[in-house]
Amino acid sequence: MSIIEKAASRIDHTRAAAPAPVAVEHDGQEVVLEAHGLAPAAEVPVVQPGVATPAAAPVVPPVVPPVVQATPAAAPAARVETPHTATPRVETPGAAPRKTAPKPGVRKVDLDLARMRDAGMVTAASGRTSLLEDFRVIKRPLLKQAFSEGAPGRPNNLIMITSSLPGEGKTYCAINLAMSIAMELDHTVLLVDADVARPSVLRTLGLPAQRGLMDILIDDKLDLSDVMLRTNVDTLSILPAGTSTPRATELLASSTMSSLVNEIAHRYPDRVIIFDSPPLLLTSESRVLAGHMGQIVMVVEAQGTTQHAVKEALRQLEGCSNVNLIYNKARDIPGIEETYDYHYG
């Protein structure tokens, strides 16, 4: 190491404590080194590991390239963010938030299909019988008409099953017609027990009485889903008659009833609604109910209902355009079962 290098090293170690001039000898001559003459040492400082730069060192403008540091994370001006693109929630000033009370689920009941089959009713498991074929014939024109345009306020998918007098088999026909339509691939069916004076649909099916049609008309807090019964036949639902009331006729004639039948007629585009109605000649409810219907089927008991009763019942239905008759309890023709089995069994 040369004398000058030794001197520079000594100055670097003693800079903080003694910045005074230093005299050294070179070739027999004395050379004085002062602090302000160390610009090259300041430009390229000697960095020793673990030794901090003295705070009292002379301030010399550096000529080396400045050190480029990353922008601090705390500097928000240097950070560009894409604004949130979600649709803002718009609320009406001063309006209270709307709360929708959850509706209870639709209740489900199991029909005893074996019991129904033994009682002579239509079921999918009954096999191909003459009864099943009879109701296939009965339902076809009704389904064809059900989804055609009807009179204003009388959708054709609202079908009322009635009779002139009790005991002619209207409930039996209503249940079998509903079961037959439930076998269709493109339709569902709602069976409504509208015989509010003497409800018989649930009793015939072996089910206990429950809330239903009358309860909806009386209590505006009830919804159709609160009282409707879903069955183990996936395409069949039941609306019971509900609580008996002496104001049944007025309730069936009310605007609430009009709104209800309009709702159930249009809620599902594939639905057919079957109403089991009271007899026409004994109550006023059936005539009021007929005013909401698009189609009416009157059951006539063979060898039982008089011609006079049939004419009088039909007179009660004047103004209804789609009226059909079912001739019920007819005597079997000898040999028809054997012929049927022979051709189609």
Secondary structure in CASP SS format (residue, H / E / C, confidence):
PFRMAT SS
TARGET T0000
AUTHOR 0000-0000-0000
METHOD secondary structure of the structure
MODEL  1
M C 1.00
S C 1.00
I H 1.00
I H 1.00
E H 1.00
K H 1.00
A H 1.00
A H 1.00
S H 1.00
R H 1.00
I H 1.00
D H 1.00
H H 1.00
T H 1.00
R C 1.00
A C 1.00
A C 1.00
A C 1.00
P C 1.00
A C 1.00
P C 1.00
V E 1.00
A E 1.00
V E 1.00
E E 1.00
H E 1.00
D C 1.00
G C 1.00
Q E 1.00
E E 1.00
V E 1.00
V E 1.00
L E 1.00
E C 1.00
A H 1.00
H H 1.00
G H 1.00
L C 1.00
A H 1.00
P H 1.00
A H 1.00
A H 1.00
E H 1.00
V C 1.00
P C 1.00
V C 1.00
V C 1.00
Q C 1.00
P C 1.00
G C 1.00
V C 1.00
A C 1.00
T C 1.00
P C 1.00
A C 1.00
A C 1.00
A C 1.00
P C 1.00
V C 1.00
V C 1.00
P C 1.00
P C 1.00
V C 1.00
V C 1.00
P C 1.00
P C 1.00
V C 1.00
V C 1.00
Q C 1.00
A C 1.00
T C 1.00
P C 1.00
A C 1.00
A C 1.00
A C 1.00
P H 1.00
A H 1.00
A H 1.00
R C 1.00
V C 1.00
E C 1.00
T C 1.00
P C 1.00
H C 1.00
T C 1.00
A C 1.00
T C 1.00
P C 1.00
R C 1.00
V C 1.00
E C 1.00
T C 1.00
P C 1.00
G C 1.00
A C 1.00
A C 1.00
P C 1.00
R C 1.00
K C 1.00
T C 1.00
A C 1.00
P C 1.00
K C 1.00
P C 1.00
G C 1.00
V C 1.00
R E 1.00
K E 1.00
V E 1.00
D C 1.00
L C 1.00
D C 1.00
L H 1.00
A H 1.00
R H 1.00
M H 1.00
R H 1.00
D H 1.00
A C 1.00
G C 1.00
M C 1.00
V C 1.00
T C 1.00
A H 1.00
A H 1.00
S H 1.00
G C 1.00
R C 1.00
T C 1.00
S H 1.00
L H 1.00
L H 1.00
E H 1.00
D H 1.00
F H 1.00
R H 1.00
V H 1.00
I H 1.00
K H 1.00
R H 1.00
P H 1.00
L H 1.00
L H 1.00
K H 1.00
Q H 1.00
A H 1.00
F C 1.00
S C 1.00
E C 1.00
G C 1.00
A C 1.00
P C 1.00
G C 1.00
R C 1.00
P C 1.00
N C 1.00
N C 1.00
L E 1.00
I E 1.00
M E 1.00
I E 1.00
T E 1.00
S E 1.00
S C 1.00
L C 1.00
P C 1.00
G C 1.00
E C 1.00
G C 1.00
K H 1.00
T H 1.00
Y H 1.00
C H 1.00
A H 1.00
I H 1.00
N H 1.00
L H 1.00
A H 1.00
M H 1.00
S H 1.00
I H 1.00
A H 1.00
M C 1.00
E C 1.00
L C 1.00
D C 1.00
H C 1.00
T E 1.00
V E 1.00
L E 1.00
L E 1.00
V E 1.00
D E 1.00
A C 1.00
D C 1.00
V C 1.00
A C 1.00
R C 1.00
P C 1.00
S C 1.00
V H 1.00
L H 1.00
R H 1.00
T H 1.00
L C 1.00
G C 1.00
L C 1.00
P C 1.00
A C 1.00
Q C 1.00
R C 1.00
G C 1.00
L H 1.00
M H 1.00
D H 1.00
I H 1.00
L H 1.00
I H 1.00
D C 1.00
D C 1.00
K C 1.00
L C 1.00
D C 1.00
L H 1.00
S H 1.00
D H 1.00
V H 1.00
M C 1.00
L E 1.00
R E 1.00
T E 1.00
N C 1.00
V C 1.00
D C 1.00
T C 1.00
L E 1.00
S E 1.00
I E 1.00
L E 1.00
P C 1.00
A C 1.00
G C 1.00
T C 1.00
S C 1.00
T C 1.00
P C 1.00
R C 1.00
A H 1.00
T H 1.00
E H 1.00
L H 1.00
L H 1.00
A C 1.00
S C 1.00
S H 1.00
T H 1.00
M H 1.00
S H 1.00
S H 1.00
L H 1.00
V H 1.00
N H 1.00
E H 1.00
I H 1.00
A H 1.00
H H 1.00
R C 1.00
Y C 1.00
P C 1.00
D C 1.00
R E 1.00
V E 1.00
I E 1.00
I E 1.00
F E 1.00
D E 1.00
S C 1.00
P C 1.00
P C 1.00
L C 1.00
L C 1.00
L C 1.00
T C 1.00
S C 1.00
E H 1.00
S H 1.00
R H 1.00
V H 1.00
L H 1.00
A H 1.00
G C 1.00
H C 1.00
M C 1.00
G C 1.00
Q E 1.00
I E 1.00
V E 1.00
M E 1.00
V E 1.00
V E 1.00
E E 1.00
A C 1.00
Q C 1.00
G C 1.00
T C 1.00
T C 1.00
Q H 1.00
H H 1.00
A H 1.00
V H 1.00
K H 1.00
E H 1.00
A H 1.00
L H 1.00
R H 1.00
Q H 1.00
L C 1.00
E C 1.00
G C 1.00
C C 1.00
S C 1.00
N C 1.00
V E 1.00
N E 1.00
L E 1.00
I E 1.00
Y E 1.00
N E 1.00
K C 1.00
A C 1.00
R C 1.00
D C 1.00
I C 1.00
P C 1.00
G C 1.00
I H 1.00
E H 1.00
E H 1.00
T H 1.00
Y H 1.00
D H 1.00
Y H 1.00
H H 1.00
Y H 1.00
G C 1.00
END
